[in-house]
């Protein structure tokens, strides 16, 4: 009974804590487990990965389709301008991350001997494998989601829309009840294999360096967003950003853009944005503006491709970042949402396999709360820009430059 209580308590712990515990246990167990036990964990890892690959097309269709339909059903210049601004900022964040990553990561990763291949950590053979082929490939799922989502937005079909909302509930329920609870075990099994084969410490050294760079990029992104917003509204950018700090720390604590909306809204109003604009922009941007998440995913993708010696081009990443900005629309509806929504484009456009996807999940979740804090704080900058062009009244609060 005591063991069951402890297990239940662990299941209720934040996902980040569970991932950290899983990595720690994976390293410890990898040093003491015999080969037969390591192969058992490798078997679980293989089966879970196959199931995850099977689920990816359903994640895309179930989440992206209703998300596009929901955005498209609104009308007016305000919606279009806000959505375009959020998308451009997300693409800018991904581009900034890519340019910084290709400048810094090659020397950082190259300086860690033996860190270049995750496959070295997956050499332990599974006892058996059960193939679970997806019903469609990722690109087919993406095109299907866009086509149906735009169709639902253009042609009113309440029954079909309700059907996709219910399908979304099934997909989200599968993620919450199957993927998320088993994810720490999956990460643990991978680190057991990497520790057993001697590559785990190299990977962790690279991880720490990458996290520090991404955190610095988050700070720069927020400063840039509020510098631009302050320039447009002729206000002190540091004062504007300072007013948003309660939203930043709330996002840091909750790791949820939706849960932070009340605080983000309150601080946005404090920055002088009108109730009409703030009440529209803040809830919408909590869904479609994930610049911090796009920044993290792009940086992690570059790092892992360098570690794997996977060839890539700038043009390839341009397409990936443009598509990632669209995929982020689906992210808030899922636990660990941004990385789950991005798995499809990581696989289809960058060629990520099961090993790279597992490392992406672990690396992303290690910084999840910082990405959320960056996202919600940036929402305030978007609201200021929208206010500048759609509400002509002079702000009542704040310090003039």
C-alpha positions in Angstrom: 0.0 0.0 0.0 2.9 2.4 0.9 4.5 1.6 -2.5 1.3 2.3 -4.3 0.9 5.6 -2.6 4.5 6.6 -3.5 3.8 5.6 -7.1 0.6 7.6 -7.2 2.4 10.6 -5.7 5.2 10.3 -8.4 2.5 10.2 -11.1 1.1 13.5 -9.9 4.5 15.2 -9.8 5.3 17.7 -12.6 6.4 16.2 -15.8 9.8 18.0 -15.7 10.5 16.4 -12.3 9.6 13.0 -13.6 11.9 13.4 -16.6 14.8 14.5 -14.4 14.2 11.5 -12.1 14.0 9.2 -15.1 17.4 10.5 -16.5 19.0 10.1 -13.1 17.7 6.6 -12.7 18.7 5.7 -16.2 22.3 6.7 -15.6 22.4 4.8 -12.2 20.7 1.7 -13.5 22.8 1.7 -16.6 25.9 1.3 -14.5 24.6 -1.7 -12.4 22.0 -3.6 -14.5 23.1 -6.8 -16.3 22.8 -7.1 -20.1 19.5 -9.1 -19.9 17.8 -6.3 -17.9 19.1 -3.6 -20.3 17.8 -5.6 -23.2 14.4 -5.7 -21.5 14.3 -2.0 -21.2 15.5 -1.7 -24.8 12.5 -3.9 -25.8 10.1 -1.5 -24.0 11.8 1.4 -25.7 11.4 -0.1 -29.1 7.7 -1.0 -28.6 6.9 2.5 -27.1 8.7 4.2 -30.0 6.7 2.2 -32.6 3.4 3.2 -30.9 4.5 6.8 -30.8 5.3 6.7 -34.5 1.9 5.2 -35.2 0.2 8.0 -33.2 1.9 10.9 -34.8 -0.4 11.2 -37.9 -3.4 11.1 -35.5 -1.8 13.8 -33.4 -1.5 16.0 -36.4 -5.0 15.5 -37.7 -6.7 15.5 -34.3 -5.0 18.7 -33.1 -4.1 20.8 -36.1 -7.5 20.4 -37.9 -9.7 21.9 -35.2 -7.0 24.5 -34.4 -7.0 25.8 -37.9 -10.8 25.7 -38.0 -11.1 27.7 -34.8 -8.8 30.4 -36.0 -10.4 30.6 -39.4 -13.9 31.0 -38.2 -13.2 34.5 -36.9 -13.4 37.5 -39.2 -11.9 40.9 -39.6 -8.6 42.7 -39.9 -7.9 42.5 -36.2 -7.8 38.7 -36.2 -5.7 38.5 -39.4 -3.2 41.1 -38.2 -2.8 39.5 -34.8 -2.4 36.0 -36.3 0.1 37.3 -38.8 2.1 39.2 -36.2 2.2 36.1 -33.9 3.3 33.9 -36.8 6.0 36.3 -38.0 7.4 36.6 -34.5 7.4 32.8 -34.1 9.3 32.5 -37.4 11.7 35.2 -36.4 12.4 33.4 -33.1 13.1 30.1 -35.0 15.4 31.9 -37.5 17.3 33.7 -34.7 17.7 30.3 -32.9 19.0 28.7 -36.1 21.5 31.3 -36.9 22.8 31.3 -33.3 22.9 27.5 -33.2 24.9 27.0 -36.4 27.4 29.7 -35.1 27.9 28.3 -31.6 26.9 24.6 -31.5 29.5 23.1 -33.9 32.4 24.1 -31.6 30.5 23.3 -28.4 29.5 19.9 -29.5 32.8 19.1 -31.2 34.6 19.8 -28.0 32.8 17.0 -26.2 34.6 13.9 -27.4 32.3 11.0 -28.4 29.1 13.1 -28.2 28.4 13.0 -31.9 26.3 9.8 -32.1 23.2 8.9 -30.1 23.1 5.6 -32.0 26.1 4.4 -29.9 23.8 4.5 -26.9 21.1 2.4 -28.7 23.3 -0.6 -29.7 21.7 -2.9 -27.1 19.4 -5.2 -29.0 15.7 -5.7 -28.0 14.5 -9.2 -27.4 11.7 -8.7 -30.0 9.9 -6.0 -31.9 6.3 -5.6 -33.0 5.8 -3.4 -36.1 3.0 -0.9 -35.8 3.0 0.9 -39.2 1.2 4.3 -39.3 -2.0 4.5 -41.3 -0.5 7.4 -43.3 2.8 9.2 -43.5 3.4 12.6 -41.8 3.1 14.8 -44.9 -0.2 13.2 -45.9 -1.5 13.9 -42.4 -0.3 17.5 -42.6 -2.0 18.1 -45.9 -5.2 16.4 -44.7 -5.3 18.5 -41.5 -4.8 21.8 -43.5 -7.4 20.9 -46.1 -10.1 19.8 -43.7 -9.3 22.6 -41.2 -9.6 25.3 -43.9 -12.7 23.6 -45.2 -14.3 23.6 -41.7 -13.4 27.3 -41.4 -14.9 28.2 -44.7 -18.0 26.0 -44.8 -20.1 25.9 -41.7 -20.6 22.2 -40.8 -21.3 21.9 -37.0 -21.7 18.1 -37.1 -18.3 17.6 -38.8 -16.7 20.2 -36.6 -18.0 18.5 -33.5 -16.7 15.2 -34.8 -13.2 16.5 -35.1 -13.5 18.1 -31.6 -14.4 14.7 -30.3 -11.6 13.1 -32.2 -9.2 15.7 -30.7 -10.5 14.6 -27.2 -9.6 11.0 -28.0 -6.1 12.0 -29.2 -5.5 14.3 -26.1 -6.8 11.5 -23.8 -4.4 9.0 -25.4 -1.5 11.4 -24.9 -2.5 12.1 -21.3 -3.3 8.5 -20.3 -0.7 6.6 -22.3 2.1 8.7 -23.7 2.8 11.1 -20.8 2.7 8.5 -18.0 5.0 6.2 -20.0 7.3 8.9 -21.3 9.6 9.0 -18.2 10.0 5.2 -18.5 10.9 5.6 -22.2 13.5 8.3 -21.4 14.8 6.2 -18.6 15.2 3.1 -20.9 17.2 5.2 -23.4 19.6 6.6 -20.8 20.0 3.1 -19.4 21.2 1.9 -22.8 23.4 5.0 -23.3 25.0 4.6 -19.9 25.5 0.9 -20.5 27.4 1.7 -23.8 29.2 4.7 -22.3 27.7 7.7 -24.1 25.3 9.2 -21.5 27.8 11.5 -19.9 28.9 13.0 -23.2 25.2 13.7 -24.1 24.5 15.3 -20.8 27.5 17.6 -21.1 26.2 18.8 -24.5 22.6 19.2 -23.0 23.9 21.6 -20.3 25.7 23.8 -22.8 22.6 23.9 -25.1 20.3 24.8 -22.3 22.4 27.7 -21.3 22.5 29.1 -24.8 18.8 28.7 -25.2 18.1 30.5 -22.0 20.3 33.4 -23.1 18.4 33.4 -26.4 15.0 33.7 -24.6 16.2 36.8 -22.7 17.5 38.4 -25.9 14.2 37.6 -27.7 12.1 39.3 -25.0 14.4 42.3 -25.0 14.0 42.6 -28.8 10.2 42.1 -28.7 9.8 44.9 -26.2 12.3 47.2 -27.9 10.3 47.0 -31.1 7.0 47.4 -29.2 8.3 50.3 -27.2 9.6 52.0 -30.4 6.2 51.7 -32.0 4.2 52.9 -29.0 6.9 55.4 -28.0 7.2 54.0 -24.5 10.1 52.9 -22.4 10.7 49.2 -23.4 12.3 48.2 -20.1 9.3 49.7 -18.2 6.9 47.7 -20.4 8.9 44.5 -19.9 9.2 45.1 -16.2 5.4 45.3 -15.9 5.1 41.9 -17.5 7.4 40.1 -15.0 4.4 38.8 -12.9 3.2 37.0 -16.1 6.8 35.7 -16.8 7.1 34.2 -13.3 3.6 32.8 -13.4 4.3 31.1 -16.7 7.6 29.8 -15.2 5.7 28.3 -12.3 2.7 26.9 -14.1 4.3 25.8 -17.5 0.9 26.7 -19.0 0.0 29.6 -21.3 -3.7 29.1 -20.7 -3.3 29.1 -16.9 -1.3 32.3 -17.1 -3.9 34.2 -19.2 -5.5 36.1 -16.2 -2.1 37.4 -15.1 -1.0 38.2 -18.6 -4.2 40.1 -19.2 -3.9 42.1 -16.0 -0.3 43.1 -16.7 -1.0 43.9 -20.4 -3.8 46.3 -19.2 -1.2 47.8 -16.8 0.9 48.6 -19.8 -1.9 50.8 -21.2 -3.4 48.4 -23.7 -7.2 48.9 -24.0 -9.6 46.3 -22.6 -11.0 45.6 -26.1 -7.6 44.8 -27.6 -6.1 43.0 -24.6 -9.2 40.9 -24.1 -8.9 39.7 -27.7 -5.2 39.4 -28.2 -4.0 37.8 -25.0 -6.3 34.7 -25.1 -5.7 34.3 -28.9 -1.9 34.6 -28.5 -1.9 32.0 -25.7 -3.0 29.6 -28.5 -1.1 30.8 -31.6 2.0 32.7 -30.3 4.7 30.3 -29.2 7.9 32.1 -30.2 9.8 30.7 -27.1 8.8 27.2 -28.0 9.8 27.5 -31.6 13.2 28.9 -30.5 13.8 25.9 -28.2 12.8 23.3 -30.8 14.9 24.8 -33.5 18.0 25.0 -31.3 17.5 21.4 -30.0 17.0 20.1 -33.6 20.3 21.7 -34.8 22.2 20.4 -31.8 20.9 16.8 -32.2 21.6 16.8 -36.0 25.2 18.0 -35.3 25.5 15.3 -32.6 24.3 12.7 -35.1 26.3 14.0 -38.0 23.1 14.3 -39.9 23.5 16.6 -43.0 21.2 19.6 -43.2 21.0 22.9 -45.2 19.8 26.3 -44.4 17.0 26.0 -47.0 15.9 22.8 -45.2 15.6 24.6 -41.9 13.8 27.6 -43.5 11.0 25.2 -44.6 11.0 23.5 -41.2 10.7 26.9 -39.3 7.9 28.1 -41.6 6.0 24.8 -41.0 6.8 24.8 -37.3 5.1 28.2 -36.9 1.9 26.6 -38.2 2.2 23.5 -36.1 2.6 25.5 -32.9 -1.0 26.5 -33.2 -1.9 23.0 -32.0 0.5 22.9 -29.1 -1.5 24.4 -26.2 -4.1 21.6 -26.3 -1.5 18.9 -25.4 0.6 18.2 -22.3 4.2 19.0 -23.4 2.3 20.3 -26.4 4.8 22.1 -28.5 7.2 19.2 -28.8 4.4 16.7 -29.3 2.9 18.8 -32.1 6.4 19.2 -33.7 7.3 15.5 -33.8 5.6 15.1 -37.2 7.6 17.9 -39.0 10.8 16.8 -37.2 10.4 13.4 -38.8 9.2 14.4 -42.2 11.3 17.5 -42.9 14.5 16.8 -40.8 14.5 13.0 -40.9 14.4 12.5 -37.1 14.1 8.8 -36.1 13.0 7.4 -32.7 16.4 8.1 -30.9 16.4 11.7 -32.0 12.7 12.2 -31.1 13.3 10.8 -27.6 16.2 13.1 -27.0 14.2 16.1 -28.4 11.4 15.3 -25.9 13.9 15.1 -22.9 15.8 18.2 -23.9 12.6 20.2 -24.6 10.9 19.3 -21.4 14.0 20.2 -19.4 13.3 23.8 -20.4 9.5 23.7 -20.8 8.7 26.3 -18.1 11.2 28.8 -19.5 9.6 28.5 -23.0 6.1 29.1 -21.6 7.4 32.1 -19.6 8.9 33.5 -22.8 5.7 32.8 -24.8 3.3 34.5 -22.4 5.5 37.5 -21.8 5.8 38.0 -25.5 2.0 38.1 -25.8 2.1 41.4 -24.0 4.4 42.8 -26.7 2.1 41.6 -29.5 -0.8 43.3 -27.7 1.1 46.6 -27.6 1.7 46.5 -31.3 -1.9 45.6 -32.1 -3.0 48.5 -29.8 -0.8 50.8 -31.8 -2.5 50.1 -35.1 -6.1 49.3 -34.0 -6.7 51.6 -31.0 -5.8 55.2 -31.5 -6.2 56.4 -27.9 -3.2 57.5 -26.0 -2.1 54.9 -23.4 -3.1 55.9 -19.9 -0.2 54.3 -18.1 3.5 53.8 -18.5 6.6 56.0 -19.0 7.2 58.0 -22.2 10.6 57.7 -23.8 
